[in-house]
Structures are given as C-alpha cells and as structure tokens.
C-alpha cells in the first residue's frame, strides 16, 4: 500500500491513438502476462492511481471496470483491489486481444456507475431495505417444490402479478398463461424469432433505433430493415414502400428509443391494420412506458390489439433494476401453445428466488408505490439536468423536448462528431452514447444520449455540465 | 370448506383413454370456462378430493400441479388452493387445448416433487439454513454497481470461483475469462450452436440420450445424428460411418445419460483425435460427474483436451438445485472472443443476486462440503433403492449395475411397454421415465429410469417398490 506496484509500468502516451483508459487497461494486462503483477497482488485504488498519473478519476475507473468485467482484477470493497487470485498468467501470453468494441456504447458495461450512464433507473432511490427484507424472506422459504425445475414459462405467482399489473397500468387484458417470463428483452426477442420467423424474413426496425435489436435479428439470420422515424414515430407508409413483405415490426410506441417521441394514434392504427390484413406481427418494446412526465402514461399499443397481432415485451430492468435479469412477453392467446413449446425446448425458466422476490414486491404494493415515486423523482431530476445543460452549454447544444423516458437527447449545434465527443466523455469518466451509433445511415444531426435518472441535484447537474463544457 | 365445489363437475370416466389426472385437469378448466368455478373460488385440497373420488392422492396432485403450472389455480400453503384471482375466464372459452405433451417425461414439471422424479438432487438434504443466511446477506448487500447490468458472460467473482473449483475437482485448467455463466444446459448448448454451427450441420448425439439435446439441436435447424452407445460409451467408429462430416459430438463422458456408463479411455482418445484432425467440436455435458460411488470421480474429458476442441458444459442444477437456473460453459481460449460477442448479442447475463449467493457458497467452502456429503448420502440411498427394488420386484425387473449418477435403470424382464408403465406410475403419483422415450429408434429393451436421490430410507424404498408391484 505504501508504494504503487503500477509505477514500474510503461508510462502512458498522451499522443497515442488509444484513449488513456485503454492504455491503462493494456498496461495492466501486459504486466500480468509478464508476471510483473501476479495473482493476488494488490493494486492502487482508482483514486490513488488517478492522482499519481494526473488523470481524471473516471478514466482510471473506466479501465478498472473493464479489467474487472473481464476477470483480471477483483474489487473487494474496503479490502482494496487485487489481481484475480485464480488468474492464469499464461492465458495472457501473446498479443493482447482488443475486446473493447469500437461501438463502446453498445457493449461497455463498467462495474461502477458513470454519470449519465444509459439504461439505468435511479439506483440511489431504490427501496433497498424492503428488497433486502423480501430477499431474506424468500431465501429462507425455499423448499423442495421451489428448488425443483421452475416452470419454463415463469412461476405462476409472478405471471399472475404481471397480468394484474398490466391490466391496471398499461390497459392490457391478458391471462397469466399469456405471460412468458424471460431473462431480458434480448431473450424475449429471441423467443419471438424462434417461434414465429424463419431465416431471411424481413423485419421493420426503427431508424434511429436500439442497436441491440438490429444486432440480435441479424445474428438470427433475419433481415432488419431500418425505417425512418419522424415526429409521429415510425413512418409506416415508407416501411410499406421499403419492405412490403416484412413479417414483423419492432417498435417502441411509448417513447421511441432513442428519440423519446410517442407513436401517434393514426400511426398505431396504420400498424395494426397492416398487421391484421397481412398477417404481420408487431413487437411492442415497452421498456419504460411508465415514465411520462407531461401527462398520464399512454396505454400500450397492445391495448388496441383486437386481432392478436401484438407481442408485448415488458421488462423489470427500468422499473426495478437491470441486475435482476427479469423481463416478460405477452403473447396473443392463439400463439400460447407454440411459445410454450419453444420455451420448453430452449429455456429452463428464470431463477425461482428472483421471481419470488419480484412477485412479493408487486403483490405487497411496493411496486406500484415505487413507480409513483420514481415518476415524480424523474420529473424533478429531468428538470435539474435540462436547466443545467441549457444554462451552461447553450452555445454548444440544445435539449430535445420530450414527453417522457429516462434519457435526454442533446443536439450538438456545430457539425462535429458525436462519436468523438462521446468517446472523450467516456475517457473522462462521463457516459454518453452517440446518436450516430443508433442510426443505420446518415440523415440525423449529431447528438448525445445521456441518462438523467441518477443526477441527484441541481448542483450535480451543474458540475457535470461544466465537465462537458471542458471537453467540447 | 364444508362442501366441495368440485362435486357438481362431470364424473370421471374409468374407461376413458385419458388418465384420471388429465380428466380432473380438463374438468377444472371446463368449470372455469363455464364460470362454474370463478377466480378466487376455493377448491378442495388434493388430499380431500382424492378421498372423495377414491383415487390415489398423487393422481389429484398431478392434476393440480399441471393446473398450477399453467396459472389456473394458486396454491397458498395453509390458506388452501384457489382459482387464480387474475384469471380471465373468457380466455378459456373454446376447446380446451391439449398442452400435456404425449412424451410426458420430457416436459411435465409438477409443482410438488414426486417419488423417483428425475433430475433432482436430494432436496431434503440441502443446507437450507446456510443458503438462507447467504441469501439474506447478498440481498442486503445490493448497491448501485451490482444493480446495474451484470457482465453478460457472468460475474467476475463467480467465474473465478468456478475456475478454481474445476481445476481442483475436475482436472480442468482454465482462466475465469474462459467461463461463461448461463441459465442452464439448454442456454449453454444454444450459445455453442450460435457461435460455432450453421444451419444443416450434422451433430453426433448419443442414442439412447438426453431428449432435450436432440430437440434443441433440431429446433436450431441442425441435424442431430443418433449414434449407438455400447458398454464403452458412444461408438466413435460407427459415428464416423454414419456421419463422417459431422461438425460436433455431444457426449456425457462421466455417466452416460441415461445408461450411466463411463466413456472408456480409448473412446475418449478416439473422440479427441477425430476433433483435432478434422476440426470437430466435442461438447462435454458433465451434468453429474461428481457423483460416482465405486471410486473417485473421473477427471473430465476436457482435462485431456490438448488442442482446444472440447466445450465443457457444467451445471449447478444437480450439485445445488435446479430452481437456481445457473450453469456454465468452459470455452477454449481461442474461442473466447467469439463467445463474448455472442453473449453480448443474445443474453444480458444471469441475475446478480443468484450469482453472488453461489459465489459465496463456493468461496466459503460450503460447496465442497455439500458435494462430499451428497456423495456419501447418494451411495447410501442408492443401496436402499437397489435392495428394495431387487427384493420386491425380482420377478419383473433387474437393476443395472452403474458406477455413479443419480438415477437407476430398471430393465423390465417381460417385453412390455415401458411407456405404458411409466404413464401408469405417473397417474398414481410415482415418477418414472421410459427408456424408449430416450431412444431414437428401437433396439433397446424396455426399461424405466427412476431417480433415487430423494429416497430417504429403506422403509420408503420398500413402500415405493410395493407400489410399483401393484401397478405392474
């Protein structure tokens, strides 16, 4: 602890193409490969190393997060950070692979939370005591029947609670047997593809749109067709022109991802007509439909589905937290048997303990209360963030007006690369995604996507806006 | 509680083709559809209804388990069983779908544990207090960093513990970065297929063999080729004759599933040679390699893998319990990047809470102790079961000698249908699977597969053997 074992490492190179966090990452990996650092060795805290190297703490944290995520180092809280004791240095000999994807935004998942990090609810405001109490109770209650294989499609208790919640909150009438519990949106989408599509099928996706949707469909040998989004949402007429024989459309009607606009009623009806007449499927990705600040949340598109053409994908990642890995799919009654068969073939169900905690959380009313509280809190945090960003960065960007969602779209006034700025922010410990990375081909002005739900005060928002100003 | 609301239902028909449990299931569904039973209505306990109908309690329990699994009824422990309050009876109008698969064995997952139920460890002997303590501690310890998206390939702590365990117990040298945490064997197999195979690829599978392996490969447009198993395990020479250009082999070297024989060393070497020379892949499904009673567990086939051709699939379902939904895959170093990319595209990782509990359970030594205890207990329970079955059913069946595993193979002496007998046992509250359902085309003598790990005494074993005798 007195001397830094990282001091003998090759110095960082400010002129290098690689950002500092990446240089730190490479040097630590290199030191392990050459046995300069050995399994179990202690390394300095991110704070200490940042001071020593004269870098922002966030830069070192980003490097450490990556090293931890890949298993090279182990953070042990107050006991400090060490090289993973079980690491075999021989595994590292040879060129250091570049596992950091170029589109950092889509895959980079640091171990510690960065300001503006996308996809996260207000983790500081989660009712952790209630959660701990329910967790302890459910862990104590395990018994043979709940230790055996859980039903592949989800526990009866959780499916019942979800059906009841959807009816009250999202206007969706469905029975518990139509609900399929999954490990996340990706599994829900995969399940749909396995049940309903065949290789080569064209699928409309929104442009700009959530990149993992495109990626997953592509990996499954399907053909995602990007359809432009305007102020009313996905342009259905254009979709019919671009891919008239598409099998399905993946849409985000509540708050278009990432532009946060709502799909207009005429467009909703046009989509439903298309699906009913041509046997198409609509996949409604309702990832944060609860969070609308200008009025009551809109009913889900699924609530208008008279002919059983809409598959509704919900998730607990945003309304509870992503570490849960719990989501669900509502399937039209006529397709339930087919989805049951696919679930049995491909999946063994979600962990009983996690399902039991969430079912109890909903049943006892904590869920509804939490959403109400978060709706107020997010409206407030959104105000903080918008006020600071507009006051401090008025010359450089403007903030899109949006009715809801959990992130802001910051339009850059100058024609500069949003990717380069997002990368610079990440190097400096601030998270942002570039709208360009969410767009299939040009057409959109440069913009940053930043989450506001973890900005806990106007002072924090001011500080962060000043940090961005320094980087522009 | 005084009168049975099920009494007005149509009476059961002993002459019908459908077994009694299925008739009960259909009648309850029908009563809900016709509003004879309404959401929230209380129904009699399985015990009371069995008395009333003059049936074995297990028969009614099987019907209730199915109804509960599909969300029609809700068991509330001492508060009794009710029609699910959230059920929409309109969803049931129309013909009652036949969702019970004809091959009951593969998909039927009752809510309560049946005697002989396959795939289950000794649930009564699980250290539940330790589990509850760790569960409570981990639930209390959640914090923003662990509430965010977990690493898609598994938590660093758990991967480190698994790597260390595999080295000590299964002779496998690997780094934590080679370990991919999944939700079960099915997800592991799916991940392999997505990373390494293309549509139409032929894959050797064992015959007889675990039916879900065949099913899953078929669903993924791959071509499972059944290869006969003899006393040495999968017949590699025959495999080369039947499908010389196969891309991969799925094998169960420790205890062949379901015959429990070990893959001989010459066969292991033949498989490895084939894979190394032709670029084939070996998928080692090591579902219960720990449980061997005649000598120390054999090292895994993976421990002999010099050229990085073996993908090792391990699971916590058997050594802990299946409700966890936690398994893992060990991937050759050269393939790690490819699997990382596939994990990021398809999966969001396993729940942080469950991973944290299991990592702590291993790290604190409970895991190694539990396996040691179970190895002794299973050897004892196996003796009980074999002694009773051989004493009481000697005229009708003989028990295969096996070095390990968690189930017995009961060979029927007469040429009768193992499927019919297994179905009769299930109707009467006893679980069994028919070897015929694990065999692709004839050739095998009729046999039952029954799990012995939950048979807690010689007296229980005697009672169960007498019950089978009554049904033969």
Interface residues (C-beta under 8 A of the other chain):
Chain A: X68 X69 X70 X71 X72 X74 X84 X85 X86 X87 X88 X91 X97 X99 X106 X107 X109 X111 X112 X113 X117 X119 X120 X123 X124 X126 X128 X131 X132 X134 X135 X136 X138 X139 X140 X142 X144 X145 X146 X147 X148 X149 X150 X151 X152 X156 X157 X159 X160 X161 X163 X164 X167 X173 X174 X175 X176 X177 X178 X183 X184 X185 X186 X187 X190 X194 X199 X212 X215 X216 X219 X221 X317 X321 X322 X323 X324 X325 X326 X333 X337 X340 X342 X344 X345 X346 X347 X348 X349 X350 X351 X352 X353 X354 X357
Chain B: X68 X69 X70 X71 X72 X74 X84 X85 X86 X87 X88 X91 X97 X99 X106 X107 X109 X111 X112 X113 X117 X119 X120 X123 X124 X126 X128 X131 X132 X134 X135 X136 X138 X139 X140 X142 X144 X145 X146 X147 X148 X149 X150 X151 X152 X156 X157 X159 X160 X161 X163 X164 X173 X174 X175 X176 X177 X178 X183 X184 X185 X186 X187 X190 X194 X199 X212 X215 X216 X219 X221 X317 X321 X322 X323 X324 X325 X326 X333 X337 X340 X342 X344 X345 X346 X347 X348 X349 X350 X351 X352 X353 X354 X357
